[in-house]
Amino acid sequence: MEFIPDKPLFYKVLGIWIILINCTIVFSIYFNVFEAPRGPLEVFTAVNLVAIGAIMAVTLPKGIWSICFIFFMSFSVFHGGLMLASSVNGITDEDIIYQISRWYDTVETDNAIHLFNLGMIGFSLGAVLFSRVAPIVEEEEVSEVFKKRIYNLGGFLLIFMVVIFFGVGFGTGAISSYGAYLATLDSIPLLGTVFAYIYLFIGLSVVFISVAYRKGFGYLYFIIFAVWAGFAFKLGLRGEVMFPGTVAACMLGRRGAPVNGFTLLIITVSFLILTGIVKNARISGDYSAVDSVNPLNAVAEMGASLRPVQEVIKWRKNGDELLWGGSYWAPIERQLAHFVPGLHRKPGIEDRRLLNVVVSERAGPIGFSPVAEAYLNFGERGVLIVFFFIGALMAYFDSQASRLRYDILVGVSLVPLFIMIRNSFTPVPVQILVGIVLAHMVMYVAKTRFRG
């Protein structure tokens, strides 16, 4: 292909062309231009997922270590994993088959699969269109002592939050098993908020550690995180462990590939096998009976985040009106109501724009989804537009030169956005604000102590 003068541009144009073809097929199926029963629909979705992932890996300047790619794969696993495993008849766990039988084989789920495809297409278009090579700048004039102080401050925060996690968990009995965890949070709702912010601060601390880390700093804090993650993962907390880890990968990837492709493959397969084992304890806490180490069972189990999308489609069919941005504005408005006279702030339990509250009431603790939220606000077009915006935002983050202060601010903003993959938008604005304030405090303390 020596006759192609600009290969990156060629790959980008070719990738966008393929994505647009897939978009045409998705809309054609959705509007019944031609029929696609569940089997072919699952196969098409799996092919679409793999194709878009490959396009992004090739066209994005940082490839698989770009923020765009890591976010896309995290989103796709939690929403498309079930279809991916089902499309190749890879689900062998009888418990998973039983659990999804309650909702998976419905017309609403067919529509949810279409919306997931729209989300993938919107995100990839935004990411690929706005991606560009980050400018090469001179090494930032930041002292190694300053970096080491941020690294240690992040480590101290991590240790502090891990101690609180175990203190609250053992004190309430919440971490004796996953069933006990759910029961305790159901009986003491305030604990849900406490644990949510424990996980947030653990994620923020991992950002400080990952961004500031340099050779010679040691691995102590990474080991502490790994020990906590192992316990939390064994308890059944998947996203709470996975999302800080993926954000850490984003931050380490800003300075180059942390590991080679083969090592990454081994880590991924091992993670999936462990996830399959952990699945056995999500209700009973019993790890003694492991029927299979099939990694596709883990992919399917994580992919059950499609359920909230199916749920909101039922709400719309039953007469729920579109929110027209209400759930995105509500958390901002509720904070402004503390300072702006005349703004009314309903109790959280009464504000039907807070979708984390609504879904918990109407469907139980099934998490939530940015696809479901976009659909409930603006319909099908909203999924495409919202995910296009998210993809463009991630591409903007990728396109900026890697600098210590910038990477810290990006990292603390990414933590709530990654958590949103399995939750509603409700806490995101406040959590981003908390992260930015904490980041400036950490950098100020590190700078002050360095000057001292």
C-alpha positions in Angstrom: 0.0 0.0 0.0 2.9 2.3 -0.8 0.6 4.3 -3.2 -1.4 5.6 -0.2 0.3 8.9 0.8 -1.5 9.2 4.2 -2.2 5.8 5.7 -3.6 7.0 9.0 -6.1 9.2 7.2 -7.0 6.4 4.8 -7.6 4.0 7.7 -9.8 6.7 9.5 -11.9 7.3 6.4 -12.2 3.5 5.7 -13.2 3.0 9.4 -15.8 5.7 9.3 -17.2 4.2 6.1 -17.6 0.8 7.7 -19.2 2.2 10.8 -21.7 4.1 8.7 -22.6 0.9 6.8 -23.2 -0.8 10.1 -25.3 2.2 11.2 -27.4 1.8 8.0 -27.9 -1.9 8.8 -28.9 -1.2 12.4 -31.6 1.3 11.4 -32.8 -1.0 8.6 -33.3 -3.8 11.1 -34.8 -1.5 13.8 -37.4 -0.1 11.4 -38.2 -3.6 9.9 -36.8 -2.9 6.5 -35.7 -6.5 6.7 -36.3 -9.1 9.4 -33.5 -10.1 11.8 -34.6 -12.8 14.3 -32.7 -13.0 17.7 -30.0 -15.4 16.4 -28.9 -13.4 13.4 -29.3 -10.2 15.5 -26.9 -11.5 18.2 -24.4 -12.5 15.5 -24.6 -9.1 13.8 -24.1 -7.4 17.1 -21.1 -9.5 18.0 -19.6 -8.8 14.6 -20.3 -5.1 14.9 -18.7 -5.0 18.4 -15.5 -6.8 17.1 -15.4 -4.8 13.9 -15.7 -1.4 15.7 -13.1 -2.5 18.3 -10.7 -3.4 15.5 -11.3 -0.1 13.7 -10.6 1.9 16.8 -7.5 -0.2 17.6 -6.1 0.6 14.2 -7.3 4.2 13.6 -6.8 5.7 17.1 -3.3 7.1 17.5 -2.7 5.3 20.8 -4.6 2.2 19.7 -5.7 -0.2 22.4 -4.1 2.0 25.1 -6.2 5.1 24.2 -8.9 6.3 26.6 -11.4 5.9 23.8 -10.6 2.2 23.2 -10.5 1.3 26.9 -13.9 3.0 27.6 -15.4 1.4 24.5 -14.4 -2.1 25.5 -15.5 -1.6 29.1 -18.9 -0.3 27.9 -19.2 -3.1 25.4 -18.4 -5.9 27.8 -21.0 -4.7 30.3 -23.7 -4.2 27.7 -22.8 -6.6 24.9 -21.1 -9.5 26.7 -24.2 -11.5 27.0 -25.0 -11.3 23.3 -21.3 -12.0 22.4 -21.3 -15.2 24.4 -24.8 -16.2 23.3 -24.0 -15.7 19.6 -21.4 -18.5 19.7 -23.5 -20.7 22.1 -20.8 -20.1 24.7 -23.0 -19.9 27.8 -22.6 -23.1 29.7 -23.5 -22.0 33.2 -27.0 -23.2 34.1 -27.5 -20.5 36.7 -26.8 -17.7 34.2 -29.2 -19.3 31.7 -31.8 -19.4 34.4 -31.3 -15.8 35.5 -31.5 -14.3 32.0 -34.5 -16.5 31.1 -36.6 -14.0 33.2 -36.0 -11.2 30.8 -33.7 -12.0 27.9 -36.0 -13.7 25.4 -38.4 -10.7 25.0 -39.2 -8.2 22.3 -38.0 -5.4 24.6 -34.6 -7.1 24.7 -34.5 -7.1 20.9 -35.0 -3.4 21.0 -32.4 -3.1 23.7 -29.9 -4.8 21.5 -30.6 -2.3 18.7 -30.1 0.6 21.1 -26.7 -0.9 22.2 -25.7 -1.1 18.6 -26.6 2.6 18.2 -24.5 3.4 21.3 -21.5 1.6 19.9 -21.9 3.4 16.5 -22.4 6.8 18.0 -19.4 6.4 20.3 -17.0 5.1 17.6 -18.0 7.9 15.2 -17.3 10.5 17.8 -14.0 8.9 18.8 -12.7 8.3 15.3 -13.8 11.6 13.8 -12.2 13.7 16.6 -9.1 11.6 17.2 -5.8 13.1 16.4 -2.2 12.6 17.4 -1.3 14.3 20.7 1.3 17.0 20.2 4.8 16.3 21.2 5.9 18.8 23.9 9.0 19.2 26.0 9.2 17.3 29.2 7.2 19.1 31.9 9.4 20.8 34.4 8.1 18.9 37.4 10.5 17.8 40.2 10.8 14.1 40.9 10.1 15.0 44.5 6.8 16.6 43.5 5.8 13.5 41.7 6.8 11.3 44.6 4.8 13.4 47.0 1.7 13.0 44.8 2.4 9.3 44.6 2.6 9.0 48.3 -0.4 11.2 49.0 -2.4 9.0 46.7 -1.1 6.0 48.5 -2.0 7.3 51.9 -5.5 8.1 50.6 -5.8 4.6 49.3 -4.8 3.0 52.6 -7.1 5.3 54.5 -10.1 4.4 52.3 -9.3 0.6 52.4 -9.2 0.8 56.2 -12.6 2.5 56.2 -14.0 -0.1 53.8 -13.1 -2.9 56.1 -14.1 -1.0 59.2 -17.6 -0.2 57.9 -17.9 -3.5 56.1 -17.0 -5.7 59.1 -18.8 -3.4 61.5 -22.1 -3.8 59.7 -21.6 -7.3 58.5 -22.0 -6.1 54.9 -18.9 -7.8 53.6 -19.4 -11.3 54.9 -21.0 -12.3 51.6 -22.5 -10.7 48.5 -26.0 -11.6 49.7 -25.2 -9.9 53.1 -23.9 -6.9 51.2 -27.1 -6.4 49.3 -29.3 -7.1 52.3 -27.3 -4.6 54.4 -27.5 -1.9 51.8 -31.2 -2.5 51.4 -31.9 -2.2 55.2 -29.5 0.8 55.7 -29.8 2.9 52.5 -27.3 5.5 53.8 -24.6 2.8 53.6 -25.1 2.7 49.8 -23.9 6.3 49.6 -21.1 5.6 52.1 -19.8 2.7 50.0 -20.2 4.6 46.7 -17.9 7.3 48.0 -15.4 4.8 49.4 -15.2 3.3 45.9 -14.9 6.8 44.4 -12.0 7.8 46.6 -10.3 4.5 46.0 -10.6 5.2 42.3 -9.3 8.7 42.7 -6.3 7.5 44.8 -5.5 5.0 42.1 -5.4 7.9 39.6 -2.9 9.8 41.7 -0.7 6.7 42.0 -0.9 5.8 38.4 -0.2 9.3 37.0 2.6 10.1 39.4 4.3 6.7 39.3 7.8 6.6 37.9 10.5 3.8 38.0 12.0 3.6 41.4 8.9 4.6 43.3 8.1 1.0 44.2 4.9 -1.0 43.9 3.6 -0.9 47.5 0.4 1.0 46.7 -0.3 -1.1 43.7 0.0 -4.2 45.8 -2.3 -2.7 48.5 -4.9 -2.0 45.8 -4.5 -5.5 44.4 -5.1 -7.0 47.8 -8.2 -4.9 48.4 -9.4 -5.6 44.8 -8.9 -9.4 45.4 -11.0 -9.3 48.5 -13.7 -7.1 46.9 -13.7 -9.2 43.8 -14.1 -12.3 45.8 -17.0 -10.7 47.5 -18.7 -10.1 44.1 -17.9 -6.4 43.5 -16.9 -6.4 39.8 -17.4 -2.9 38.6 -16.1 -1.4 41.8 -12.8 -3.2 41.1 -12.8 -3.1 37.4 -13.4 0.6 36.8 -10.5 2.0 38.9 -8.3 -0.6 37.2 -9.4 0.5 33.7 -8.9 4.2 34.6 -5.4 3.3 35.9 -4.7 1.6 32.5 -5.9 4.8 30.7 -3.5 6.9 32.8 -0.5 4.5 32.5 -1.3 4.3 28.7 -0.9 8.1 28.4 2.9 7.6 28.7 3.0 4.4 26.5 1.9 0.8 26.6 2.4 -0.5 30.2 2.5 -4.2 29.0 2.7 -5.9 25.6 -0.3 -7.4 23.8 0.4 -11.0 24.8 0.7 -10.1 28.5 -2.6 -8.1 28.2 -4.3 -11.1 26.7 -3.2 -13.4 29.5 -4.4 -10.9 32.1 -7.7 -10.5 30.4 -8.4 -14.3 30.1 -7.3 -14.8 33.7 -9.7 -12.0 34.8 -12.6 -13.5 33.0 -11.9 -16.9 34.5 -11.8 -15.4 38.0 -15.0 -13.5 37.2 -16.7 -16.8 36.4 -15.6 -18.3 39.7 -16.7 -15.2 41.6 -20.2 -15.5 40.0 -20.8 -18.5 42.2 -20.7 -16.3 45.3 -22.8 -13.4 44.2 -25.8 -14.7 46.2 -24.7 -17.6 48.4 -21.0 -16.6 49.1 -20.0 -20.2 48.3 -16.9 -20.8 46.2 -16.7 -24.5 46.7 -18.6 -25.6 43.6 -17.1 -24.3 40.4 -18.7 -26.1 37.5 -16.8 -24.4 34.7 -13.9 -22.0 34.1 -15.3 -21.1 30.7 -14.4 -17.4 30.3 -17.5 -16.8 28.1 -19.7 -17.4 31.1 -18.0 -14.4 32.8 -18.5 -12.3 29.6 -22.2 -13.2 29.6 -22.6 -12.5 33.4 -21.0 -9.1 33.1 -23.1 -8.4 30.0 -26.3 -8.5 32.0 -26.1 -4.7 32.2 -28.3 -4.8 29.1 -31.2 -5.5 31.5 -31.7 -1.8 32.5 -32.0 -0.9 28.8 -34.7 -3.6 28.4 -36.4 -2.3 31.5 -36.7 1.3 30.4 -38.1 0.2 27.0 -40.9 -1.5 29.0 -41.5 1.8 30.8 -41.8 3.7 27.6 -44.2 1.1 26.2 -46.3 1.4 29.4 -46.7 5.2 28.9 -43.7 6.9 30.5 -42.9 10.2 28.8 -39.4 11.2 27.6 -37.5 13.3 30.1 -36.0 15.6 27.5 -32.7 16.0 29.4 -34.3 16.0 32.8 -32.1 13.3 34.3 -29.0 15.2 33.1 -30.1 18.5 34.5 -31.6 17.3 37.8 -28.3 16.6 39.7 -27.0 20.0 38.6 -30.2 21.8 39.5 -30.3 20.1 42.9 -26.9 21.4 43.8 -27.7 24.9 42.5 -30.8 24.9 44.7 -28.5 25.2 47.7 -27.3 28.6 46.5 -29.8 30.0 44.0 -33.0 31.5 45.6 -36.2 30.3 44.0 -35.0 26.9 42.9 -37.1 24.2 44.5 -35.3 21.0 45.6 -37.5 18.0 46.1 -36.5 15.2 48.4 -34.5 12.7 46.4 -37.0 9.9 46.8 -39.7 12.1 45.2 -37.6 13.4 42.3 -38.5 11.1 39.4 -35.6 12.5 37.3 -33.1 10.7 39.6 -33.0 7.5 37.6 -30.9 5.6 40.1 -33.8 6.0 42.6 -36.5 5.2 40.0 -34.8 2.0 38.7 -34.2 0.7 42.3 -37.9 1.2 43.1 -39.3 -0.3 39.9 -36.8 -3.1 39.2 -34.5 -3.6 42.2 -30.7 -3.4 42.4 -29.9 -4.0 38.7 -27.7 -1.0 38.3 -28.3 1.3 35.3 -26.9 2.2 31.9 -26.0 5.3 29.9 -27.8 3.7 27.0 -31.0 3.4 29.1 -30.6 7.0 30.3 -30.1 8.5 26.8 -33.1 6.5 25.5 -35.3 7.6 28.4 -34.4 11.2 27.8 -34.4 11.6 24.0 -35.5 8.3 22.5 -33.5 6.3 19.9 -31.8 9.4 18.4 -30.7 10.4 21.9 -28.6 7.2 22.2 -26.7 8.0 19.0 -26.2 11.6 19.9 -25.2 11.2 23.6 -22.7 8.5 22.7 -21.3 10.5 19.9 -20.7 13.3 22.4 -19.1 10.8 24.9 -16.8 9.5 22.1 -15.8 13.0 21.1 -15.0 13.9 24.7 -12.8 10.8 25.1 -11.0 11.6 21.9 -10.4 15.1 23.1 -8.8 13.7 26.3 -6.6 11.5 24.1 -5.6 14.3 21.8 -3.9 16.4 24.5 -0.3 16.1 25.4 0.5 14.0 28.5 1.4 16.3 31.4 1.3 15.4 35.1 -1.3 18.0 36.1 -3.5 17.6 33.0 -3.5 13.8 33.4 -4.5 14.0 37.0 -7.5 16.2 36.2 -8.5 13.9 33.3 -8.1 10.9 35.5 -10.3 12.1 38.3 -12.9 13.1 35.8 -12.8 9.7 34.1 -13.5 7.7 37.3 -17.2 8.8 37.6 -17.6 8.5 33.8 -16.4 4.9 33.9 -18.6 4.1 36.9 -21.5 5.5 34.9 -21.2 2.6 32.5 -23.2 0.5 35.1 -25.0 3.4 36.8 -27.0 6.5 36.2 -25.7 10.0 35.5 -27.1 11.3 38.8 -23.9 11.3 40.9 -21.5 12.2 38.0 -21.4 16.0 38.2 -20.8 16.0 42.0 -18.3 13.2 41.8 -16.3 15.0 39.1 -16.4 18.2 41.2 -15.2 16.3 44.2 -12.4 14.7 42.2 -11.2 18.0 40.7 -11.2 19.7 44.2 -9.3 16.8 45.7 -6.8 16.8 42.8 -6.1 20.5 43.4 -5.7 19.9 47.1 -3.3 17.1 46.6 -1.2 19.0 44.1 -1.2 22.1 46.4 -0.1 20.1 49.4 2.6 18.4 47.3 3.8 21.7 46.0 3.7 23.4 49.4 5.7 20.6 51.1 8.1 20.5 48.2 8.8 24.3 48.5 9.1 23.9 52.3 
